[in-house]
Structures are given as C-alpha cells and as structure tokens.
Amino acid sequence: MRTQPTTRRQILKLAILGSAGTALLAACAPAAPATAPTAAPAKAPDKPAAAQPTVAASEKPKPAQGVELRLHVRTGAEGTKTEAGIEAFQKLNPNITVKLESFPSDQYQDKLLTMAAGATLGDVAFTHVGFYHQMADAGFWTALDPLIKSTNFDMSQYQKTGLDHLTWKGNLYALPYKGHTGHSGFWYNKEMLAKEGMDPPAPKSYDEIIEIAKKLTKRSGDKTDVWGYTYPGHGAWELTAHLRAWGVDPVSPKLGATKAELDQPTQMEAILWIHALVHKHKVCPPFGTIDYAQIYTSGAVATRNAELPTHTLQQTIGNRFTQAVVSMPKGPGGKIPGFYNHDQMAMNAKTKFVNEAWTLQTYLCGKEHGIRLGRPEGGGAGTPGIRTDVWASKELEDAVPAIKVFREHLPQMETHWYAANLQTLKVWNMTKQALDKILLNPADPKPADFKEANAIVQAVLDEPKL
C-alpha cells in the first residue's frame, strides 16, 4: 500500500473535525517499500466511549424486515469468494440484502478512515492488524463482548492468540476472519529437486538450508539460471517470521511495542544470516532487485520460504512444474519461523442494524465461509478462515493438501505485534528501508550499521500516538 499525499491528509483531518462526536483519526496507509511514509498527524482529541450493541443480555437478536447491509472489502483480494459468500448468506437470511463495496488495497485504509470520519462507514468491514487497533482506539468499531454473551456465540473455534491480539482496552472489537502461520513453509520445485535426488528435502537446520540452496543454484558464467532459495523480505511484518526462528522480535513488547530491537546480538545474527545468503553464498538474489514470485513460478527458483497461501501459485505455474511444501526447520532459537497472522471483520459502531450486522459478521467468520476462502476455486489469496474447525476440515485438506504441513504449526505460533503508538504500518515500512542499507550492500555489516537502522525504527516508535 502507498502513502497518500499531505493534502489528502488535510482533507481527512477537516472531515473528522467537522463530524460531531467523532474522533480525529488521520489516515496512515502502508507505504510502498521504497517510499518513506509521511509524518504522523497530530494526536487525536478525546475519543468517544466504546460503542456497545443495543441487544439486551437476555434476548436473541430479532432481524428486522428488508434490511440492507453495506460490506467493505478489498477489491479482488478473495477473487469471487466474497460474492459467493454473500449469495449463500442471503439464501440463509432472505430478510437481509448485502451491498458489497470494495476498494483497491492501496486505498483501502484511507477509504475506511474517511468514511468513518464522515459517518458514512458501512455496517461490516474487513480490517487487518496494521490499522485495526487505530480504529478501535478511535471508537469506530462496536465492542462485541455483549453480543457474544447475549447470543451465546461459540468462541472456542478461535485461537486465544488471535483474540488476545484483538482485545483493546478490555474489549473485543472484531472476529478473526482468515489467516495463516506466517512464513513457516519450505516450498520447492518437486521435479527440480527429484532430479537432484532431494525430493522431498528435509532441512534440519538453517545451515542445511544454505547447503541445499548451494547444490540447487545453477549458473552459466556470470549469469544465475536457477536460484537455490528466496526469503520472504525484510519489512518488519515479514522479518518477524524470520526472527522468531531465533526466538526474538524486531520490537518489544509484542502487544504495544515501544522499543526497537534490531541492534541486539540475536537479531543481528538472524539478519546477518540473510546477508550471507545473498552476498556470501549467492544463492538468493537481493530483495527488491527482481520479482521473487515471478522467478519462482517461471521455474528459476528451486526453494522458497513462504506461507500457506502460496498453494494458489500452482494455477500460475501450470504444467511447468509441481510445487510441494515441507516444514521449515527450527532455527537457532529452537522455534519454527512464523507468527499467528490474521485479518478481521469488524462492525461499525454507528450501524443501525446491530443484529443483522452481527449475523453477517459471524457468517463471514464462520466455518462454511472459512473453508470457501481457503479453496483454490474462485481465485484470490487462498487464505482460509482462521478457525480450528476450518483448519481441521477434511474438505479443505482434500482441496489444499498443503494445509497438513501448516496445521502442525498453528498451535506453535505466537501473536504478531503492534506498536503502542499505533504507528504499526509505518514501523513495518521503515524497518525495510532501514535494513535496505544493510541487506542490499555487499559489504560486511558493522554493529554501527545496526545501531543506525535501529535508531530509524525507534524514532517511529517514539512518535506521538495516532
């Protein structure tokens, strides 16, 4: 996602200031990897109290007749699965019509914030960990605890890890929608490795990953024909998975980070492993210099560290080769790389249709739609609903055999983190920019280089709260 220009932010600020009883919350869309995010806006004034649903604790929701709900999602992110889900939902709930309003991913956050500021936000909206807490803190989401209690909604299918991450100031403002285990898979070109007598690969350590990648890297003179391995990237979101194999994070604490940790010995060791992968062993191209997904699907990469949704790339690969996956090994910290990753569905605090919105929200975050999201049919990300019953589903396993590998990882994953000042997206992006100076430079990194990178990230964590 990209940062919006300053004039755009000024317009948003005026819109928020002009809305009675609405918090000042300026947009902070994710920046493109090579573009520095803009400075944080001024701190918001006092925020409204958390909105509570109007359903009494002793009664079941009673849907009204002929209700139209507005649902916000990212354009094309789930292929045609959202439309299929809406069709199925409306058959189950003929009194409710769902109007789908989608926005491009690089505009999505700003669109939601602008609509929330102007009191035009729809009833239910997709959100993600990068800005969920920002909107919860501003009072834009409905606190769900009373609804969960009044409807006896079964929360046992959601992992406590995700619910803890979504709890803000004692309230739950969203339900986990879909997710995965981060970059815990070792994906590979099955035919290529079979030719080398390495199918399936079984790396037992990060040192063995290097040795496997060396054997698989093929060169013609100065030209690399096949790269042995690629890593996911080094923005703070992707880097977190890699660092977890060493048992550390780029920032601390997880739930409300205030301190950058990139210059600590263990973090430096993990980042130096990536540097050696690229510049010493030359088994992986420098990140950003070439499209990793494109060279993988074309057959020019033998193995890659990636997440469950990589299974959808087989459609792009076609009959060039068959991809398969095994588990990444435990790293020096005794852990598999990855993290508990989840997106959410939240309800507008100002919806006039609490009962109907809750019915839609729970369907989209339920088992039926969760399986639909994970299946290859219909396109999109191919990320399943982040529920125990979805991941244990035989139907989903038959459609996506790779989930058997990642299913074993799910209970081991720790939550991702967010910044205490709610500048999470900016921390993600500035971490990449700070580490570009280290990881794109073939010279051996010095401790001073890590201190400089760490200072860049710490400066963002020290900015005022959004």
N, C-alpha and C positions, 0 to 999 in steps of 0.2 A: 504494500500500500504506500501511497505517497502523501507528503505533507501538503496541505492547502496553503495558498498564499496569504500574506498578512491581511489584506483587505477582506478576504473571506472570513478570517477570524474576527475582524472588527464587526462585520455584519452579524455574525453569530452572537457576539457579545451584546450588541444592541438588541437583538431579538430576545435574548434571555432577560436583559434588564427591563424590557418592555412587557414581560409576562408576569402578571400579578401572582405572587405566591410561588414562583418558580425559581429554582436555584440558578446562580450564574455558573455555567459549566462550559468552558470553551472546548472546541474540538481539538483533538490531538491525534490525527490519523497516523498510521505507521509510515515511516519514511522509506523511500526507495533505498536500497543498500548503499548507493554512492552519494546520497544527498543528505546533508545534515538536517535533522529536524529543526523546526523553528523554536524560538524561545517559548517557555511555558507562559500561559496567560496569567493575569493577576488572580490571586486567590478568591474563590467564590465567597459571597456573603453567607450568612446563616442559612442553612438548608432546611426545607420543610421536614416535619417529623415523618418517619417511615409510614407509608400508606398501608392501612390494614384493610383486608377484604370485609365486606359487609355481611358475610354469611354468619349466622349465629352458630355457636359451637354445637348445638343440639339438633340442627336441621341439615338435611341433604340439600344440595343446590337444586333449584327448580328452574330449568331452562325456560326462557320466555319464547314467545312465538315469533317466527320470522326475523331472527336476529342475523345481522351481517357483521362478521368479524374481519378486521384487517390484520394480515400476517406479513411481517417483514423478513426477508431472507436475502442472501447474496445471490446475484444473478448467476445462474449456471453452476453453482457450487455443488449441487446434488443432481445435476443432469435433469431428468424428468421425474425424479422420485418425489419431490415435494408435491408436484401436481398429482401424482398417483396417490400420495398420502391424503391429500385434500379430498380427492374423489372418494376414497374409501371412508374417510371420516364423515363426509356429508351423507353417505348412504346409511351410516350408523346413527347420524344425528340430522334427520331431514329438516328439523326446525332451524338449523344453523347453516348459513352460507359463508364461505371463507373467500375473501378477496385477497389474492396474492399480490403483494407489491415488492418487487425485487430491485436491488440497486447494485451496480458494479462494486466489486470487492474494494477497489481503491477509493471509493467514495462512501462506502457503507457506514463507517463510524460517524463521519461528519453528517450524513443524512439523518441518522438516528438522533444525534445530539441536537441538530437544528429543529427537527420535528418535535422533540421533547421540549425544547426551549419555547417553541411557539404553540405548545399544547395541541399539536396535530399528530402525535405519535399514534401508531396503530395499537391494536389490543394485545397482540403477542408478537415477540420479536426474537430472532436469532441474535445471540451475542457470544463473545468469546472472552477468554481470560485477559486479553490485552486491555480491555476497557470496561469489562463488567463491573468491577469494583468502583470505578469512577462514576458510573451511572447509578449504582446502588447508593453511593455516598451522597449523591445529589437528590435522592428521593424520587427518582424516575421509575423505579420498579416496585411492584407490590410485594410486601412481605408475605411469604407463602405458609408460614407455620400455622396460622389459624385455619386455612383451607385444608392443609394436610390433616389436621386434627378433626375438623368437622366432617370431612368425607371419609375418614379412616383410610386415607390413601397409603398403599403399601410402599414404604421407602426402602425395604430390605434389599431390593434388587440393585440399588445404587451403592457404590463403594464409599465407605466413610471418608476415604482420602479425598474424593471429589467434593463431598458435602462440607467437609472442613474448609476446603479452599473457597467454597461459595458462601460460607457464612460470614456475614459482615455486621459487626456491632451487635452480635447475638441473634441476627435474623437471617433466614434463608430467602434469597430473592430470585432464585432460578432453579430449574431442574436440569441435571446433566442430560444432554441431548445426544451427542455422539462423541467418540473419542478413540484413543489408541494408547499404546505404551511407549510412544516416542521412538527413537531410533535404536531399537533393540534387535533388529533382524540383520542377518548376513545374507543378502540376496546374491545370486550368482547365475551366470550363463551355464546352463546344465550341459549342453553339448561341448562347450569350450573346455569345461573342467573335466568332462568324461574323456576327452581326447588326451588330456594330461594325466589321466588316472587319478583324478582328485574329486570324483563325484560319488558321494557328497563330501564337501570339505568339512573338516571338523577342527577348526581352530580352538585351541585350549587356552590361549593367552594372546595378548596384544603383540607380543614378539612373533608369535606364529602367524598372525595376520600379515605382518611385514614379510615374512618368509614366503607365504603363499602368494602374496602380491608380486614379489620379485620373480617367482617362477612363471607367473602368468603374463607379466609385462613383455610385450614384443616390440622390437624396434627394427627399423630399416635405416641404417646410418644414423643421422641425427633426428629422424622422424619416429615418433612413437605411434605404432599401428594399433596396439591394444594396451590400455592402461590396466594395471592389476587391481586397482581399488580406488574408490572415491569415498570421501567422508561427507556428512550432511551439510556442513557450513559452520561458520563461527560467529553468527549473530548470537546474542545471549540465549535465545529460545533453543536453537539447535545445539549450541555449545553446552548447555545444561546437561543434555543427554550424555555427551562425551565425558564431561567432568564427573558425572555420577559413577562412572566405572572406576574412578579414582576415589570415590566416596566424598566428593566435595561439590560445591556450587560456585557460580561466579559472583554471587552476592549473598548476604545473610542479614537477618534470618529469613526463612522461606516466606512466612505469612506476614509480610510487612518489612521488606528489605530496606536497610539503612546504610549498609556497609559494603563497598566493593572489595572483592577478594582475589582479583586477578594476579596480584603480586605475591601471593602466598606460595610457599615452596611446592605444595602438592599441585596447585592449579598451574603453576609454571611448568612442572614436569609433564602434565597432561597436554598442555599447549605445545610444548617442545616436541612431543610425540608427533603431532600433526605437522610441525615444521620439518621434521626429519622425513616424514612420509613423502612430502612434496619435494624438498630440496636436496636431501642427502640420498635417499633411496630412489627418488624419481619414479615412483610407481603411481603417483596421482597428480593430475595437472593442478596448478594453482587455482584456488577457488575464485570464480568470477571471470576467469580468462576464457572459459569455454562452458557451454551448457552441459552440466553433468547428466541430466536426464536424457538429453538428445544423444550424447555419445554412448550412453548405456543402451538405449533402445535400438540404436543402429548396430550394436554388436561390437563396439570399440572399447568396452569396459568389461572386465571379467567378473568382478565382485564389487558390491557396494554396501555400505552401511545405511539402512533406511528403515522406514516404518511399515506397518501393515498395509496402508492404502496403496503401496507400491504394486500390489497384486493387479490393480487396474491397468498397469502399463503393458500387460500381455496383449491387450487389444491393439496397442500401438506397435508392439513388436511383431505381431502377426506370426508368420511362419519362419521368421529369420532365426529364432532360437526359442528355447523354452526356459523361462526363468523359474528358479526354485529358491527356497529360503531355509536356513538353519538359524539357530540362536547365535547371537554374538557371544563371545566368551566373557567370563568375568574379568574385569580389569584389575589393576594393581590394588584397588581398594576392596576387592572381593565382591564386587557388585556388577550386574549386567548393566550396560548403558541404557538410558531411557528415563522416562518420567510418566506419571499419570497425566495424560493430556485429555482435555475435554472442552467441548463447546456447550452452550446452554440455550435454553429457551426461557425467556422472562416475560412477565405480564406488566403492561403499562399500569402505573399507579393510578391513572385517571380513567381507566376503562369504565364504561357504563355497564359492561356486561361481564361482571366478575365470574359468575357461574359458568357461562358459556366459554369464556376465555380459558378458564381452568380446565374445562372438558377438552378443549383443543390442545392446550399445553400438555396435559397428561397423555393424550393420544400420541402427539409427536415425540414425546419422551418415553413412550411405552415399547413393549416387546415387538408388536407387529410392525410398527414403522421402523424400529431399530434394526430389524432383520432386513427390511426393504433397503435401508440406507447402505448396508454392507454388501449387498449382492451386486454382481457386475452389471446386470441388466439395468438399463436406464441411464448409464453414464454417471458422471460426477466423480467425487472424491473416492467413493467406495469405503468410507469410514463408517463402521457400524455403530448402532446405538450403544452407549457406554453403560450397559446393564449386565448383570451376571447372567440372567436368563437368555439374553441375546448372544453373548459370547459362548454360552454352553449349548446353543441351539444346533441340533443335528442338521436342520435345513440350511443354516448358514455355513456350517462346516462342509457340507456337500458342495455348496456353491463356491466357497472360498477355503480350500484345504489349508492354506497358509495360516489360518487363524489358530490351528492346533499348536503352532510354534508360539505365537504371541499370547495365547491363552495362558500358557505356563508362566509368562512374565507378569501378567496383570497384578496378581497379589503381591508381587515384589516391588512394585513401583511406588515411589514417593511422589508427593504432590509437586507440581511446578511451584514457582514463587511469583510474588507480585511486590512492587515497590510500595513502601509506606506512604510516599507522597503521590501515589497513583500515576507516576510517570513511567509505568511499566513498558509501554511500547517504545518510548524514547530510549530507555535503558537497553532494550533489545537491539535497537538500531545503532546506537552509539558504541555498544560493545563491538559490533562488527567493524565499524570504522576505526576504532582504537586498535583492534587486533590486525587489521589490514596492514598496518605499518610493520608488524612483526611477521605475519604469515605470508605476505607477498614479497618479502625481502629475503633473498637467498643468504644474506649474511647471518651468522650465528647470533641469535638474540642475546642481549645482555640484561642483567637484572634491572638496569636503569630503563630499558625499553618497557619492561612490565610495569614499573612504577609509573611511567608516563601514561601507559594505557589505563592503568587502574585509576589514576587521577582524573582522566576524562570521564570514566563511568561514575566515579564518586561525585564529581561535580553535578551530574544529573540527579543522583540520589539526594543531593543537598538542596536541590531547587525547591521552591515552595510547593505545597500540596495543591493539586488541581482542584 
